[in-house]
């Protein structure tokens, strides 16, 4: 019996140490279907997601989902610590509980107590080991506890640095593609003279962003659960919008930005496919069509009205369908798993944002008579009694803060 207890204790500690090594230190994808971290997220994410889906208020639902990422990190560390405490307690029990406890005779409760105080380096001294082997084990466990605390302190900054780097580009995409981002809005806002180079530069930046996303989220998959600052933003919607834009450029546009779109598409799709495989998700091929034929015609009409020349014939539509088939099944399965809605190809209900306000003011500047450089201020809105309130409403942002 004590031999089995000893084996169980050693196995428990080995599992925790190897799992923590794969999750925190190893800079590549962790392998194994029965890892402690993977089982922990399976056991906690599905009940959390089930509860969040039952909330009728979308704002509250998104808030509850945003709590999961940080809380899961804390609870994962608690699980590791508890497993290590249990493992050493089993070893102490297997060697006969060799401790001097002035309150009562040593038993498994004493083993748990000394294991916990030793792992967290409390050093109370009320229970002391009285055999050489027990003293060696206590020193070994205290060293592991010190290393565990150091690992935890180094783990948090790495995760939040990667999260911050990811969110900066998502926030910048707001002014370039709307919120939530759409391919039509991204191309429309880059349809002015000389904007082709700007669009190509943007695609270069998102090619690098996709590579950084792949590198960081493969090493630390729990970052996928971290939500963006605003309800209308997410890393999945931003990545899908970039893939949509690249698909449009590849299928129906010639030029510099189309060539760069191929590189961006390849890198973004690589990130999307690998992240879906991290969670062992199968691509969903029978999902509702995000761009049915009627909507496709509306999309091309919208882009043409914005001054964008796209090829709209059967061959270009077929190329676009083939491009979409390469990534939409993976985006759909991640969307359902993480409860992150995918963006539309174009906004059905356009929302006012900062870009529209700035563009309108810039249009007034362009329309100013050069012979009369001081523009005439616009007439006040007769429906607004407070000019200050009207100005505040003009600059109002649609985001949720």
Secondary structure, DSSP 8 states (H G I E B T S, - for coil): -HHHHHHHHHHHHHHHHHHHIIIII--S----TT-HHHHHHHHHHHHHHHHHHT-S-HHHHHHHHHHHHHHHHHHHHHHHHHHHHHHHHHHHHHTT--EEESSS---HHHHHHHHHHHHTT----SEEE-SHHHHHHHHHHHHHHHHHHHHHHHHHHHHHHHHHHHHHHHHHHHHHHTTTT-HHHHHHTT-STTHHHHHHHHHHHHHHHHHHHHHHHHH-GGGGG---SSTT--HHHHHHHHHHHHHHHHHH--SHHHHHHHHHHHHHHHHHHHHHHHTT----TTS--SS-HHHHHHHHHHHHHTT-----SHHHHHHHHHHHHTTHHHHHHHHHHHT-----SS-SS----HHHHHHHHHHHHHTS-TTS-S-------TT-S-HHHHHHHHT---S--
